[in-house]
Amino acid sequence: HQPGMTSASSPPDEVELRQVSELRPFHSPGSAIHAGHDGRHVICQRNTSDGSSLFVVDTTDCGIHRELVGQTEKVTAVAVSPADSAVYTANKELLLRRWDWQTGETGSTWRSFHRSPITLLAVSEDGRRLASGSSDGAVRLWDRGNGDTRPCRGHSGLLSLLRLAAGQLFSADGHDYRVRVWSATSAELSGALEGHQSAVTGLCLMDEGWAVTSGRDQVLIVWQLSNYSRLATVPTDESLECCIRAPAGLAESLGLGAVAGGLVLTGGQSGRLKFWDLSSSRRRCLLELSRGDGGQSGGGGGGGESAEYSPGSVQCALTLGDGLLVARQAGSVELYSGSGRLEAEWCGALGEVTCVLAGPPIGDASATRLLLATDSGPFLRVFLWRPGDSADWRCRSLQLHGELDSLICCSLLPGNRLLTAAKGGRVRLHRLEVAGQSLAGVRAVHIGDLEPGHEGHVTALAATADGNMAASACETPVIKAFRVTDSGPTVVAMVTRPHEKAVNCLAVSPNDTLLAAGSRDKSVSLWSLPKLRPIGRLSGHKRGVWSVKFSRHQQLLASVSADCCARVWDLRDLSCHRCLQGDHPLYDLDWLGSQHLVTVDQSGLVRVWSVRDRAPVATREGHNGRAWCIASLGDAAPAADATDEGTSGSGGHWLTGGEDGRLLLWRDATAEAVAERAEARADALAREQRLQNLLGSGRLAEALALALSLAQPSRARGIVADLVAASGCGRLDPELVRGLDEPLQQRLLEFSAGWNSNSRTCHEAQCALHALLLVRTPQQLLAWPSVRRHLPALLAFTERHERRAQQLAACRHLIRLLAADPAA
């Protein structure tokens, strides 16, 4: 299944690799998501060690609409106006800033007068007032109309709640858990809501003057705001992170009907969305909406039942039009329609991507495939990919049966079977079931576990091409070979202490008879399948081996190591056939035909190596940090001559993952690049011939434009010299320069900067500059990006030429005086 990256019609070592799509994290777990006033866009915050970014995401296609804040400043709090497109941010320098998320423009920036980092911001419904709260409990109210600010004093701890609504400011800290109510105009304390025993995380204003607060003390408290009295305390049996008013249309679609005062929707530790009727004396949970295909269940007196499946606790929920947007602690973001059905899910954030796989085709369209990735968590991320299109980064997060620890490695078997291994030593077999051609129909069914399991963490998995046999390795180290059946995996052979240190990787030969194991003891061992009899050991690496792969011809085995080397081994005599020396530790590789390797390394580079020449033939910058894994999607076109080991297929795709939480999709564009270069050469030859014809016919103005477009400075200078000589006045005609397009005028300026550095060609440069200054204003010239780069050199050499001209003029004057008066 190994695809190639070179075309049969191109030279063997001509490779072009292009990035065609990217899954870019736009949300950090723990930071809130804010809805735009149009009900379509959301504003998400992404924090890194270098700073923060704000992304405007379009929920219709899950694409990033705009990036507001780059990674140059650390954003500590964000608030979005519900009335317009204003976004307010607070940074680590204690400054407040206003943005326009629709245009991306920056508005005003002002001092906050806080002494500690601002942790919460809130905007009123009309967008006129802003509230800010810092980590020392200080709260300030801002009037955006006149710039007035008022302090709200009374808190003494880190704030957990800040909300502007109904002409009042509600704030709560983590010290006394009281919700203080302030006047939004005068900043005077109106009252307090006392009753929670832990941090207050949400507040919801309902009809008829009552409100609901949620907290991590596993209760909902109903309040009467007219006298700030507590009406009821409702246990929830889970720690809550959000509390909002349920959309009326959603409640009606779910069959909950109209409830006096409205319904309350909560989300928290269990991962379920619960609808509460808190207006009646019974005060109960009416329905629990489980994450999935609109799965729901009704509740009786104590609350409803729901599915066991839940991909992480609910971090925040907000209304978006008639639907809901839910962000979970695992990094996934879900969009529910007004009927309660899960419309879309996408990954707002991934952890370190440690394993990527090309999944099975789905539906009748065999070209549409699933992409699988693990990100140091217990979830399997599933994406949809169609050849010819950029990847659709909508995803589905599957929590596999019994997997509570981080998934370490996976292996896909024929028949849509999946082997997974996580911390704890368990190897599990699942079946991926796909209904329809969408991610909503993807689920994993557990088949069985490998018994007995490993005693240490499983570090590697590999399976035969037919999927009937597989092998696993752990850090103990132990290697097990097991048979895979419909009832589950069964151990058939085991080797203890195959290496002095843990085994990092496994690979099975294309004919399913050999198993290669790479270890931290710097060696690679070979074993027969299925009995695991030793065949030999390959030594030569100076550090641990991270990945091994057989070529499709089976005569070669490749390995990469932390010693920055990729080695190709000849299996006939177990000798090192080639050593490819890099400059960074290598972590994974794939064969591209039999004469090329593609590797990923510690610096995030993706490189294609020529085995024959022992050198890289293509290098692409990919990930920010370590790139851990690479997988072929197996969609390359077959080579014209499959028996030629110097040729391979073309047009394939590859998926890479790294510690930056990004998935990058790459495409073999060798055939396109060859065609583009051939077309460019043919076009250059035609234009060169046309230039010769123009010069021969004396059409110098057209020849100058063509020479500038061909980027031929020497030819252009000669044409300028001819034009100056033909003018009769020693200057270049400004109207001729005015007739050039602006990009050609910019190129003429760049060429002039080079001509001006030589006294032999400075005259043509000065003529060109003189003409440019006549047709362009200084302001227009300074707007060109190349001017500021060339201006210092232009000034320096022009002053030098002027001094030389003045000296020459003085000498000519002296000679004339001597010639006029010989006696002198």
DASUL-V17400 format. One record per helix or strand of 2 or more residues. SS is the DSSP state (hx for helix, st for strand). FROM is the first residue (numbers start at 1). TO is the last residue. Records with the same first field share a line. If there is no record, write none. Layout:
BEGIN
SS: FROM-TO + FROM-TO
END
This chain:
BEGIN
st: 17-23 + 33-35 + 41-47 + 52-58 + 63-67 + 75-80 + 86-91 + 95-100 + 106-111 + 118-123 + 129-134 + 139-143 + 149-152 + 159-165 + 168-173 + 179-183 + 189-193 + 200-205 + 210-215 + 219-224 + 229-235 + 240-245 + 264-268 + 273-277 + 284-289 + 296-299 + 314-320 + 323-328 + 332-336 + 342-347 + 355-361 + 368-374 + 379-386 + 392-399 + 407-413 + 417-422 + 427-434 + 442-449 + 458-463 + 469-474 + 478-485 + 488-496 + 503-508 + 514-519 + 523-528 + 534-539 + 545-550 + 556-561 + 565-570 + 575-581 + 586-592 + 596-601 + 605-610 + 615-621 + 627-632 + 653-658 + 663-668
hx: 207-209 + 248-253 + 439-441 + 670-696 + 700-709 + 713-727 + 734-738 + 742-755 + 762-775 + 778-782 + 787-820
END
